[in-house]
Amino acid sequence: MNTKVKVLIIEDDKNVLAYIAAALSSEGYRTVSALTGTEGLCLAASHCPHVILLDLGLPDIDGYQVLKQLRSWSQIPIIIISARTGEETKITALDLGADDYLTKPFGIGELIARIRTSLRRVSRITSVQTYKALNLEINFDKHIIRLYDQIIHLTQIEYQLLELLAKNSGKVLTYRHIMNIIWGPYTGGSNQILRVNMANIRRKIEADPAQPQYVFTEIGIGYRMRENEYL
């Protein structure tokens, strides 16, 4: 059971809110609910939740603004739950600091899986020095990559990209975020240099780059790396 995990749900649809709260409670999570962005911000500060589920279409404050305010003082995992399906909407939310984005309607099983992933990511930020998934292993301290116990050689940029994705495994990183981290904020709007480097990485670590096992493309949004088995 997850009786120690508190989830704040910020959702203006009372039926959806009640459904999520009941489902999470049945799985052992404690829940706190808010129908407006203002109330949600107050509860986030006073109740110190472990995870926040945030709808974007709130009646008083746009969900983006709530996300910005939360990220100005907290690194609590935030999962967007929204009916907005556009790629730019997802990109904006992720760039503003959301940990994940779940489009309505969604299954409770998927929601719980996303919550668990977000919690594991937070718990490992300062402690895990190694990434391991299937037959790929990365030692962050020594900058060594092994595939089937054979050392894989990457260029400096390729390693930086793979390390960034591995340290955020399970989380979608937008093209814009990756470009800013690796090449800086003044690289322009083209993702071509990123795509070329990612193609090179896949040729070196994927048995079939067209059917990747480690680095997945979220079409139009960015990349996500298979979750670290050490979490």
C-alpha positions, 0 to 999 in steps of 0.5 A: 500500500501507498499510505504515506504518499499524498497526491494533490489533484487540481481538477475543476471537473467534480466528476473527474476529480471524484473518480481519480480520488476514489481510484487512488484511495483504493490503491492506498494513496492519500489525496487532497483535492482542489477545484481551482488553481488558487486553491491548488497553490494554497494546498500545495504549500500547506499540505506538502504533497508528494505528487501533483496532478494538474489539469490545464483548463482551470476556471480561475488561473490557466494551468500553465500559470499554476505550473509556473508558480509551483516550479518557482518554489518547488520540485514536486513531481507534477503530472499534467492531466488534460483534454488538450492533445496538441503537440505544442500544448504538451511541449509547453507544459514539459518545458515549463517543468511538468514531469509528465503529460497524460491525455484524457481519457486515461486509465487509472492503471496508467496514471498510477504507473506514471505516479510511481515513475515520477516518485522513483525519479525524485528518489534517485536524483542524487543517489544513482550513479549507474544506469542499467536497462536490458543489456545497456549500462552507463557508469556516470562517474567513469563515463563508461558505456557498456552494451553486452559488456562491450565498451561503446565509444561515443563522441563527447556530444553523443555521451552528453546527450545519452547521459542527459536522457539516462539521468532523466530516464522515463521522462520525456525531454523536449527537443527545445530542452535538450538543445538548450542544455547541450548547445545553449539557448542560442542555437536557433530553431532547427533540431537537425544537429540533435537528430543527427547525433541521436541517429548516431547514438542509436546506430551504436546502442540499438540492435535495430535503430528503427525499433529502439529498445533504449531511446524512444522518440515522442513524435513532435515533442522529444525523446524518452529513455527506457527507465533505469532498472536500478530505481 
